[in-house]
Amino acid sequence: MVKKPAPDATRRSEKSRRAIYDAALALVGEVGYPKTTIEGIAARAGVGKQTIYRWWSSKADVLLDAFLDLGEQAGQEPYEIPDTGDLASDLKAVLRATVDELFDPRFEAPARALTAEGVVNEQLGREFVTKLLEPQLELYVRRLRAGQDAGAVRPDVDPRIALELFVSPLAQRWLQRTAPISYEYTDTLVDYALHGLAPR
């Protein structure tokens, strides 16, 4: 009698996890974060609620992991900002790429949901910052430090504060939808941040 191989629990778990990620992202995009529920995610993924609660304690936790996984699947792990020797051009290029990502339909709805939820959910907010934002902001810090070494940035400037001059206005305009966002806008942010407002 031929014995059947035992079911691969690891493969089954990974398949379920992937289905849950896909379901969470799809639902947030279709019905919005407030109407997305664990029950809805489970039904969409074809798993039981208990499967989700075995791995996550809330829909926010599910969405955060799904969003991080989405970035990994798309090959958007943190990378070094190119150093061509022209700091302004390098920063403009990475901010233009950021604009494209912010308005990518795959990313926009979950990113907005997690950002908003992180304001009222302290634990989620900390994880969102630690796992997603800080690694990306550190790239700007390293590029600005290289700019200091090359004499393009004053040596007394704190790069961690300086990066907020162009990153924070972009984030605020995106979150509040107060005005259009364009490449021209982000290019101008870089020019203002690097050259200041005083007459030259």
N, C-alpha and C positions, 0 to 999 in steps of 0.2 A: 504494500500500500504506500503510495507516494504522499509524503507529508507536505501540506501547503506551507509556504513560508509565512511566518508570523507577520501581522500587519506592522508597517513601519510607523510607529507613533510619532516620531520626529517629523516625518514627511506630512502626516495627517495634521499635526499641530501647525506646521508652517503653512499648509494650504488653508486652514481655518483662519490663521492670523492674517494672511494676505486677503482673504475674502472680507474679513472684518475691516481692514484698512480701506479697501475699495468701497465698501458700503458706507463707512463713516464719511469719507470724502465726497462721495456721490450725494448723500443725503444733505450734507451741509450746503453743497452747491445748489441743490434743487429746492429745499424747503427752508434753508437758513438754520443757524445754530440753535435758536430757541426751540424750534419745532423738532429738532433731531433728538431722538431718545435712544436709550440702550435697547429698548424693545424693537424700535425701528431698525436699528443697526443689525440686531440679531436676526430679525426676519429677512432683511435684505441679504445678509451674508449666508443665510441658511444654517445658522447655528443656534444653540440654546443660549438663553441669557446667562446661564451659569458658566458657560464657556468664556464669555466676556468678563464676568466678574471674577473668574479665576485669575485673569491676567491684569485687569484694570479695575479701579475703584469707582470711576466716573466716566461719563462721555467725554469730558475735557481731556482726561488722560489718554483715552482711545485716540482722540483727534490729534493730540500732540504727537504721539508715536506714529500715527498715520502720516502726518505732515512731514516729520523728520525722515520717515522711510521714503516718502515721495521725492524728497530732495536727493536722497541717495540713489534712488532708481533713475532719476534724471541726470545723474552725474554732477550734481551741484554741491558736492562737498566743498568746504572752504579751500581756497587755493591762494597762492601768492598773487597780490596785485602786481602786474608787470612793472618792471623798472626800466624804462627806455632812456632814462636820463632827463626826461621832461615830466616833472611832477604834475603840472597842470593837465597835460594830455592824458597821463595815466589815470588820474582821479576822474577826469571827465569820461573816459572810456568805461571805467567800472561803474560809475553812476548811471550811465546810459544803459548798461546791461542790467542794473538794478531796476530801472524803470520798466524794461521789458519783462522782467520777472514779476514785478508787482502787479502788472496787468495781464499776466498769463492766466487764462481761465482756470487752469488746473490749480494754481496757487492762490489766486486772489481771495476766494471765499473762505477757505480754511485759515489763511493768514489773517484776514480781518477778524474772524471769529475768535481765534486764539489770542490776538492782541487785545480785543475787547474783554474777553473772559479773564485774561491775565490781570486786568486792572482791579477786578473785584475778587478774584480767587488768588490769594497771595501765594499759595504753594505752587499753583500752575504758573503764575507770573514769574516766580523764581526759576522754575525749570525751563520756561520758555527763553528767559534771558540767558541762563547758564548754557543750555544745550544748543541754542540756535543763534541768538544775537551776539553774545560775547565772542565766540570764535570768529564771526564775520567782522566785528569791530576791531579785533586784534590785528586783522590784516591791514586795516587803515593805519593803525598805530605803527606797525612795522614799516609801512611805506613812508609814513611821515618821518620816522626816525632816520630812514635812509636819506630822505630829503634834507634832514638836518646835517647828516654826515657830508652831504654834497654841497652844503651852503645855501640850499634853496629855502630853508626854514630857519628862523631864528633859533639859536641854541637854547634860549630860556623858555621856549614854548613847550607846554605839556601836550604831547600828541593826543592823549586820550580826551582832553578837553577840546583841542583844535578840531578833531574829526566831527564833533557835534555841530560845528558851524555849517557844514553842508549836509550831513546825514539827518540831523534832527528836523530842519525845515522840510526836507523831502518827506520824511515819515509823517509829519504833522499834516502837510497838505494832502497826502494820500489818505490818511485816516479820516480827516474831516471833510474831504472833497470840497474844499473851499475855492479851489481854482484848478484849471487844467495843469497837467504835468507833461512837460515836453523835454526833449534833449536840450533845447535852448535854455530852458529853466535850470536844469541841473548844471549846464556849462556855466551859467551866470552865478550859481551858488559857489562853484569852485573859484571863479574869478574874484568874487567878493571876499571869500574866505582867505584866499592867498594874498590878495593885494589890499584888502581893507577898503575903507570908505573915504579916507583922507585924500586930498589932492596929491598927485605924484609930482 
